[in-house]
Amino acid sequence: MLQIQPLELRDWLDDNARPAPVLLDVREAWEIERAALDGAVWMPMREVPARVEELDPTAEIVVVCHHGVRSFHIARYLEQQGFARVYNLSSGVEGWARQVDPTMQTY
């Protein structure tokens, strides 16, 4: 699994020549209400095994959580399920708020 930093993800999302990744947010509902990345697919961590078939194993997927720990575990799980292009957002939405979008609420 690859690690991606918030600034790298921002650059990727801003690059119109490169297809955008699927942003898979694995946080809980109360966390999404406080801060969320635009366009992210919400699938709480505990639901991923039951819903993994909803995801395209050929897509580039960036897994997101609060600090990057839960997303790391889900990214590793996805790789074990045959997903080949999975990234973990290091430092999560907390890092995104601090490095990319200072208007995003932190918690």
TAHUMO-V319198 format. One record per pair of residues at least 4 apart in sequence whose ideal C-beta (glycine too) atoms are under 6 Angstrom apart, sorted by the first residue. I is the first residue (numbers start at 1). GAP is how many residues later the second one is. D is the distance in Angstrom with one decimal. If there is no record, write none. Layout:
i={I/I}
gap={GAP/GAP}
d={D/D}
This chain:
i={1/1/1/1/1/2/3/3/4/4/4/4/5/6/6/6/6/7/10/13/21/21/22/22/23/23/23/23/24/24/24/25/25/25/26/26/26/26/26/27/27/27/28/32/32/34/34/35/35/35/43/43/43/45/45/47/48/48/52/57/57/60/61/62/62/63/63/63/63/64/64/65/65/65/66/66/67/67/68/68/68/68/71/71/71/72/75/75/78/78/79/79/91/94/95/96/97/97/97}
gap={74/75/78/85/87/85/85/87/4/5/83/85/85/89/90/93/94/92/90/7/39/41/37/39/14/17/39/41/17/37/39/15/17/39/19/39/44/45/48/4/5/38/16/4/10/71/73/58/69/70/4/5/8/25/29/4/4/26/29/25/26/25/25/25/27/8/11/12/25/7/25/5/6/27/26/28/25/27/4/22/23/24/4/17/18/16/11/13/5/8/4/7/4/12/4/4/4/7/9}
d={4.6/5.8/5.5/5.3/5.9/4.7/5.4/4.8/5.0/5.2/4.4/5.9/5.5/4.6/4.5/4.4/5.0/5.7/4.8/5.9/4.2/4.7/5.0/4.6/5.4/3.9/5.4/5.9/5.4/5.4/4.9/4.2/5.1/4.7/4.3/5.3/5.5/5.9/5.0/3.8/5.9/5.3/5.8/5.0/5.8/5.2/5.0/5.2/5.0/4.9/5.6/5.6/5.6/5.1/5.9/5.2/6.0/5.5/5.8/5.4/4.8/4.4/5.2/4.5/5.6/4.0/5.0/4.5/5.6/5.5/4.7/3.9/4.1/5.0/4.8/5.9/4.6/5.4/5.9/4.9/5.3/4.5/6.0/5.0/5.9/4.8/4.6/4.4/4.0/4.9/5.8/5.5/2.5/6.0/5.6/5.0/5.8/3.9/5.0}
